[in-house]
Each structure stands twice: as C-alpha cells, then as structure tokens.
Amino acid sequence: MKQKIKIICTLGPSSINKTFLKFSNKNVDLLRLNMSHLTTYQLEENIKKIRKFSKTPICIDTEGAQIRTKVKKKKFFKLNQIVHILQNNKGISLYPENVFDQIKTNDLLSVGFNNLVLKVINRKNKIKCKVISAGLIENNKGVHIVNRKIKLKFLTDKDFAAIEIGKKFKIKNYALSFTNSESDVSNFNKLLKDNKKIYKIETSQAIKNFKSIMKKGENFLIDRGDLSKEVNVENIPVAQRKLFKMKKKYKNRRIFVATNLLESMLNNNYPTRGEANDIFNSLEMGAAGLVLAAETAIGKYPIETVMFLKKMIKSFQKSKKI
C-alpha cells in the first residue's frame, strides 16, 4: 500500500484563525510554524491557538544556519550606493550577531529575493558595502555570501529555546533548516531522539552531501527558495531531479517539495497552468508531500490553495491508474 501524499501548510497571519485551523483537521497533514518569522513568545501563543481549534500535528521549523537582516524600515538601494552594516541592531545589522566578525572585504552578500547584492569594500568597526545589483532590503531576509562559505552553528539560541517550548507542549515534529552535512543530521537526531524530523535541503553543500545525509535521516524537504540563492533558478529543476534520483536507492526515504508551488494564489483564487504542471512533475518524481509557505501564511486564499493541491494530488493518482 502506497503512503498518502501529505500536505504541509505554513501558518501565518492568513491562517492562524479559527476558520483555517478547523479546516485543517480534515485537509492538512502538518501545520508548520516557521521560527524564522516568530519569537519564542509568539510560538507558544500560536501553539495554544492551534490546539484550541485543530488536532492536526504541528511542526516547529528551526531557523538553522542562516544569516538574516535586521532592519527597522525596508529601503531600496540604487546601483553604486554605499551601505553600512552595523553591530548590535543599529541601522542595518546581521543576525546572528557573531556573524559580523566573520564578514571580510570583497565578500559578496546576496540579500533576500529582490536582487540586492552588496560588495564589502571596507570593514573596521562597521562593514562598508557598495551596491553592485540594485534591490530592496527588508527585515529578516536571508543573506547568502556568494563567493565563499562561512561556518555557522547548526541551530541558533532561539532554536534551542523553541525546541524546549515544543517539548513542553509535546510537539512531535521538527524541521532542521539549512542541513549541510551528516554531522548536522546526527546532532539534530541526538537532540530530538524520540521525535519525527525533517531535514531541509536548501544549499549547494546539502546537495553535495545528500548521499551521506540520507544515511542518517528519513524525511527531507527541498526548499527551492533558499536553494535558488546558491543554485541558479534555471538549474533548480536539475537539482530537484538529481535529489530524487539519489533517493531511489533508499526506499524508506521521503522527499517533500516546497516554494512557489502556488505563488500566483497569493493574490488570485486560481493557479497558473505552469504551477499545475510543476506540482504534477514534482509528484511524478516521487514527492511524498507538498509544502505551502507564503500561500497559506500571508496569501489571500489559504483554503483555496489547499483545495487545489488536493485536486492536483487526486488528478495525479488518477493518471497513474490509466
């Protein structure tokens, strides 16, 4: 008997409400709480609210090893403009704070998904950058160092606090963001011995180490958003197929697919034909589940997106019987 194809929904302002949570009981397999966008206080409050209206299992998704921006106001930067990155949450700063000391002259910082790229031209008590690709800077957006790798802890202090809250509420599912190596998986396994774990593949390093990563874990999630910061967008389909091909030798491993599945439904109550095709292709490759992120967290039509995924899964399964 084949396993059910799961639907995972990210919760946010559009879906942390009685209507969606009650709807989730019969239509969603896992409710994802993203620590990249929550404080530990908000995490606890969200868990309480979910438990009030829904019996759907909860997954705490850690921040993991990623650099993020800390800014009070979003701002657009023009080509060749000078940008200063400061310490201690003043003006534009970086999180975790210990990353500040690891940034070097000539580093290329790709910020968020709005095309902003900064080149570090000087660094002393502040990091002086020049804009080499114009774009928008916003709070809490991922920062990728394009030209080299730096070592980050596999979990942040906030992640450890979130896991303790999870244990308090008997949460059984956790996701490790930015899984890069077999040791990351081993460390997360030790920390959460008796829990279900999902390892997120969203860096070129993770693709390189995927065979060894699979030896230690069972559930994996391809996050095509952050992955596209290290693998060019035109190569994302290649990377996705490569990961599914490697998984074929491991029958009890499962891969979930996330990011841009139904991006157009952030503002529309219907999808595009391209999105339908992308979802079908992912299922045909062997996806064990599909993950909605912004679509259900901040989109206008969270319920409609879930219902369309259900239609796509039904269409795919029906096609297999023909």
VENRA-V723670 format. One record per backbone hydrogen bond with DSSP energy under -1.0 kcal/mol. CO is the residue of the C=O (numbers start at 1). NH is the residue of the N-H. E is the energy in kcal/mol with one decimal. If there is no record, write none. Layout:
co:nh:e
CO:NH:E
CO:NH:E
//
This chain:
co:nh:e
6:290:-2.5
7:29:-2.4
7:30:-1.3
8:292:-3.0
9:32:-3.6
12:15:-1.7
12:16:-2.4
15:17:-2.3
17:21:-2.5
18:22:-2.3
19:23:-1.9
20:24:-2.2
23:26:-1.0
24:28:-2.1
30:9:-2.5
31:59:-3.0
32:11:-2.7
33:61:-2.8
34:37:-1.9
39:43:-2.3
40:44:-2.0
41:45:-2.2
42:46:-2.8
43:47:-2.3
44:48:-2.0
45:49:-2.1
46:50:-2.8
47:51:-2.6
48:52:-1.1
49:53:-1.1
50:54:-3.2
57:31:-2.7
59:33:-3.0
60:175:-2.3
61:35:-2.8
64:66:-1.9
67:143:-2.7
68:95:-2.5
69:140:-2.0
70:93:-2.1
75:137:-3.0
77:135:-1.6
78:81:-1.8
81:131:-2.6
83:129:-3.2
85:127:-2.8
92:86:-3.2
93:70:-2.3
95:68:-2.7
96:99:-1.8
97:100:-1.5
99:102:-1.8
104:107:-1.8
107:120:-2.7
108:146:-2.8
109:118:-2.7
110:144:-2.6
116:111:-2.9
117:132:-2.3
117:133:-1.3
118:109:-3.4
119:130:-2.5
120:106:-3.2
122:128:-3.2
126:124:-2.0
127:85:-2.9
128:121:-2.8
128:122:-1.6
129:83:-2.5
130:119:-2.7
131:80:-3.0
133:117:-1.9
135:77:-2.9
137:75:-2.1
141:69:-1.9
142:112:-3.2
144:110:-3.0
156:160:-1.9
157:161:-1.9
158:162:-2.5
159:163:-2.5
160:164:-1.7
161:165:-1.8
162:166:-2.5
163:167:-2.4
164:168:-1.9
165:169:-1.8
166:171:-3.2
167:170:-1.2
172:196:-2.8
173:60:-2.2
174:198:-2.4
175:62:-2.4
176:200:-2.4
181:185:-1.5
182:186:-2.4
183:187:-2.6
184:188:-2.1
185:189:-2.6
186:190:-2.1
187:191:-1.8
188:192:-1.8
192:195:-1.4
196:174:-2.2
198:176:-2.8
199:221:-2.2
200:179:-1.5
201:223:-1.7
203:207:-1.5
204:208:-2.2
205:209:-2.0
207:210:-1.1
209:213:-2.4
210:214:-2.6
213:216:-1.2
213:217:-1.4
218:254:-2.9
219:199:-2.9
220:256:-3.2
221:201:-3.3
222:224:-1.0
222:258:-2.4
223:227:-1.8
224:228:-1.0
226:229:-1.6
227:230:-1.5
227:231:-2.7
232:235:-2.5
233:236:-1.4
235:239:-2.6
236:240:-2.8
237:241:-2.0
238:242:-2.3
239:243:-2.2
240:244:-2.0
241:245:-2.2
242:246:-2.1
243:247:-1.6
247:250:-2.6
250:253:-1.6
254:220:-2.8
255:288:-3.0
256:222:-3.0
257:291:-2.5
258:224:-1.5
262:265:-1.6
263:266:-1.9
264:267:-1.1
264:268:-1.3
266:300:-2.5
272:276:-1.8
273:277:-2.2
274:278:-2.3
275:279:-2.5
276:280:-2.2
277:281:-2.7
278:282:-2.3
279:283:-2.2
280:284:-2.5
281:285:-1.8
282:287:-2.0
288:6:-2.5
289:257:-1.9
290:8:-2.7
292:10:-1.9
293:297:-2.1
294:298:-2.4
294:299:-1.5
297:14:-2.8
301:305:-2.0
302:306:-1.6
303:307:-2.4
304:308:-2.1
305:309:-2.1
306:310:-2.3
307:311:-1.8
308:312:-2.5
309:313:-2.6
310:314:-2.2
311:315:-2.6
312:316:-2.6
313:317:-2.6
314:318:-2.2
315:319:-2.0
316:320:-1.2
318:321:-1.1
//
